[in-house]
């Protein structure tokens, strides 16, 4: 028994996802939008990147559904004060198995020597056995390598079965759509004319299933990416950090898009004193160093929390409010570039013949803006949003590195990199926290950049085919 709860960031995140789904549905009904999206689906790199982004998004959704677990099995109506997510519940073995301190990836012993008492009562200065990592091994020096290989292959087999089942399901659906026998579904996928998005997407999913299956099976017996200073699993931290990166990259658009659309189109269409005021506004904002503005805003936010402690009874609420406030500040400091771009495009569009004809016929200016201006600048909005996503994810890592980013209690790649500063100075070096954060962040940013390049090429009207 559990009680669902909704954080501010959860509600905004699901609201944005719903808006994206509705937007894609509206675009699928119009040919001038379907044509460039078909071009995107014909790009191998775009399809692979979209599949990787979808996997990241699914993990972020699992981590955004929060609930309060029951305090005990018999206490009806009694719930714990710490909110968990579906990802926390699913990855509970990773969350609960905490070692004493550092341990290397797939290790069975600690990373630092200490006094160890043997079975015969003698003490020696050695590396102690981990409490959970490889605890099932009787003789780790002899059995470790074989057990890791066997466990990894078993996990790959389970992941491969899951991937094959998904491929079979998609083949069945495609066969039904083509109205052919279900036995010919794989042949339909194989022989489909032209560049098929399904083939590349399914191949990518199969590869992710193999890798994820091996990692999941190994994580039941070992710490795949090792543990940090307080013994927490680094793989679990990387998975939890996905939600933070996605929220920073998506929720910021809630602030960026309305400001950029409203002010950019108004400046370009009305010109005159309206244009002067808006230009003065974003020129002044651009003259202020962004890092200093964000740092001052975060200090004001911390002062507000200190004065209203009763409103933030738990660390989770405090961390969620800080994350939401960071998205707000990033949005307020990153709308100027898109606003300037929309202003220039609107200046050109307002002089087009069909706009002049609509104004001469006395069409209401709001109708002109909604029916003629906004649809013709939408490709710039889409391109800008996809290109800015990766830069916002990297911005969170930089801001957390200098201690003005998300709350230290929030799992993020920036906090992991910030914590790795002292670890890199140890002897021997503790390298896995930084490496794991880099791998996960690199995968998200690279996929976002490749997908953004394909979207830009498809929607740019100046591109010559």
C-alpha positions, -999 to 999 in steps of 0.1 A, spaced: 0 0 0 13 34 -9 2 70 -13 10 88 -45 24 123 -43 32 149 -70 62 173 -67 62 206 -86 88 193 -110 68 161 -116 37 180 -125 55 204 -149 74 175 -164 43 155 -172 26 186 -184 54 193 -209 53 157 -221 16 160 -227 21 192 -246 48 175 -267 26 146 -275 -3 169 -285 21 190 -306 34 159 -324 -1 147 -330 -11 181 -345 20 181 -367 13 146 -379 -20 158 -394 -3 184 -416 17 175 -447 41 205 -444 52 190 -410 50 154 -420 74 159 -449 104 171 -428 97 145 -401 99 118 -428 133 132 -437 143 129 -400 131 93 -399 152 85 -430 184 95 -412 202 66 -395 219 88 -369 186 106 -361 167 73 -356 194 58 -334 197 91 -314 159 92 -310 159 57 -297 186 64 -271 167 96 -260 135 75 -256 153 51 -233 166 81 -212 131 96 -212 115 63 -199 140 62 -171 132 98 -163 95 91 -163 100 62 -139 119 85 -116 92 112 -117 63 90 -103 67 95 -65 48 78 -37 50 74 1 54 38 10 35 22 39 52 24 72 45 -13 79 24 -41 66 -2 -38 94 -4 -1 99 -33 10 76 -31 47 67 5 51 81 31 61 56 68 69 57 79 105 54 105 98 26 90 98 -9 103 72 -33 100 69 -70 92 39 -92 129 38 -101 138 37 -65 114 8 -59 126 -10 -90 163 -5 -82 159 -11 -45 189 -36 -44 212 -9 -57 197 17 -34 199 -3 -2 232 -21 -6 256 4 9 292 -4 15 316 12 40 334 34 15 350 33 -19 351 1 -40 362 -3 -76 339 -14 -104 330 -51 -101 353 -54 -71 350 -79 -42 373 -60 -18 375 -24 -6 397 2 -21 416 11 10 436 -11 34 425 -15 70 430 -39 99 413 -71 90 407 -99 115 410 -134 100 390 -165 108 418 -177 132 417 -144 151 449 -129 136 450 -94 124 466 -81 92 468 -49 72 448 -58 40 419 -49 18 386 -60 35 359 -80 17 329 -60 7 296 -66 25 276 -70 -7 299 -69 -37 309 -105 -45 298 -117 -11 285 -150 -26 320 -160 -37 339 -184 -14 373 -179 -31 371 -145 -49 407 -147 -62 399 -179 -80 362 -176 -89 358 -139 -96 366 -138 -133 345 -168 -142 315 -156 -122 316 -121 -138 317 -136 -173 290 -161 -166 267 -135 -149 273 -111 -177 264 -136 -203 233 -147 -184 222 -110 -183 228 -106 -220 207 -136 -227 178 -123 -207 182 -89 -223 184 -105 -257 152 -124 -251 135 -92 -241 148 -74 -272 138 -103 -295 103 -102 -280 100 -65 -287 112 -71 -323 86 -98 -327 59 -75 -314 68 -47 -338 70 -72 -367 35 -85 -358 21 -50 -358 37 -41 -391 23 -73 -406 -12 -65 -395 -8 -30 -409 3 -44 -443 -24 -71 -440 -1 -100 -445 2 -132 -424 20 -127 -391 47 -152 -401 58 -127 -427 63 -99 -402 100 -101 -401 102 -102 -439 81 -70 -440 107 -53 -417 136 -67 -437 123 -59 -472 105 -26 -464 114 -2 -493 134 29 -486 151 39 -453 132 22 -426 132 38 -392 119 6 -376 150 -14 -385 175 10 -370 154 17 -339 149 -20 -332 186 -27 -337 195 0 -313 169 -13 -287 183 -48 -291 219 -35 -284 206 -15 -254 187 -46 -241 219 -67 -243 240 -41 -225 213 -33 -200 206 -69 -193 242 -76 -185 245 -46 -163 213 -54 -144 223 -90 -138 258 -80 -126 244 -53 -104 226 -80 -83 259 -94 -73 284 -66 -77 287 -28 -79 290 -24 -117 305 11 -115 318 8 -79 308 29 -49 315 64 -38 330 78 -6 300 68 16 296 35 -1 266 42 -23 263 25 -57 276 48 -85 254 31 -112 223 40 -91 235 76 -88 239 78 -126 204 64 -132 189 89 -107 208 118 -124 190 112 -157 158 128 -143 177 159 -132 193 163 -167 160 159 -185 142 183 -162 169 210 -167 168 205 -204 130 204 -207 114 225 -179 135 255 -189 115 257 -221 84 265 -200 101 299 -194 121 303 -225 95 297 -252 67 320 -240 91 349 -235 109 344 -267 78 339 -288 58 368 -273 86 394 -272 104 383 -304 73 383 -326 60 415 -310 93 433 -316 95 422 -353 58 428 -361 49 461 -343 84 477 -346 86 513 -333 87 519 -296 77 482 -289 108 470 -307 130 496 -289 118 485 -255 122 448 -262 157 453 -277 167 474 -247 154 446 -224 174 417 -239 204 438 -246 206 448 -210 200 412 -198 228 400 -221 252 425 -206 249 409 -172 273 379 -167 250 349 -167 269 330 -139 267 360 -116 230 365 -122 223 328 -115 245 328 -84 227 359 -70 193 344 -77 202 311 -60 214 330 -29 180 348 -28 163 315 -31 183 300 -2 175 330 19 138 325 11 140 289 22 157 298 54 129 323 63 102 298 54 114 265 69 79 254 77 70 252 40 99 228 33 95 201 59 115 175 41 148 175 22 130 162 -9 107 193 -10 137 216 -5 157 199 -33 127 199 -56 120 237 -51 157 244 -57 156 224 -89 125 242 -101 140 276 -92 172 267 -112 150 259 -142 133 292 -139 165 312 -137 181 293 -166 149 301 -186 151 338 -177 187 340 -188 185 319 -220 155 333 -240 173 363 -255 190 343 -284 158 328 -297 140 362 -292 165 379 -314 162 352 -340 124 354 -341 125 392 -343 146 391 -374 124 364 -390 92 383 -382 107 415 -397 110 396 -429 76 380 -428 57 411 -421 68 425 -455 55 394 -474 27 399 -499 2 377 -481 8 395 -448 3 429 -465 -29 417 -482 -43 405 -449 -36 438 -433 -51 457 -462 -83 436 -459 -86 445 -423 -79 412 -408 -75 414 -370 -38 416 -360 -41 387 -336 -54 365 -364 -24 375 -386 0 367 -358 -16 333 -349 -24 321 -385 4 335 -405 34 346 -384 36 319 -357 33 288 -381 61 303 -403 85 307 -375 78 274 -358 106 257 -375 130 281 -358 115 273 -324 118 236 -330 154 238 -342 164 261 -313 148 239 -286 165 208 -299 199 225 -301 196 242 -267 187 210 -249 222 196 -247 237 230 -237 212 232 -208 223 197 -196 259 207 -197 250 240 -180 237 221 -150 269 201 -147 290 234 -148 267 252 -122 268 222 -98 306 221 -102 308 256 -88 282 249 -61 253 271 -75 234 243 -92 209 218 -79 207 209 -42 236 186 -30 209 161 -19 197 158 -55 214 132 -77 229 149 -107 259 144 -130 271 179 -119 272 169 -83 290 137 -91 316 156 -111 319 181 -83 324 153 -57 350 137 -80 374 166 -76 388 154 -44 386 118 -54 410 125 -84 436 138 -59 437 105 -40 465 80 -44 455 56 -59 430 76 -80 393 70 -76 383 75 -112 350 56 -116 326 82 -103 338 108 -128 340 83 -156 305 69 -150 290 105 -149 308 113 -181 296 82 -199 259 88 -191 260 125 -197 280 120 -230 254 95 -242 225 120 -236 243 150 -250 256 132 -281 222 117 -289 205 151 -284 231 168 -307 228 143 -335 190 144 -333 191 182 -333 213 183 -364 189 161 -383 159 182 -372 178 214 -383 186 199 -417 150 188 -422 132 219 -411 156 246 -424 139 261 -455 171 274 -469 186 239 -471 190 228 -507 181 191 -513 
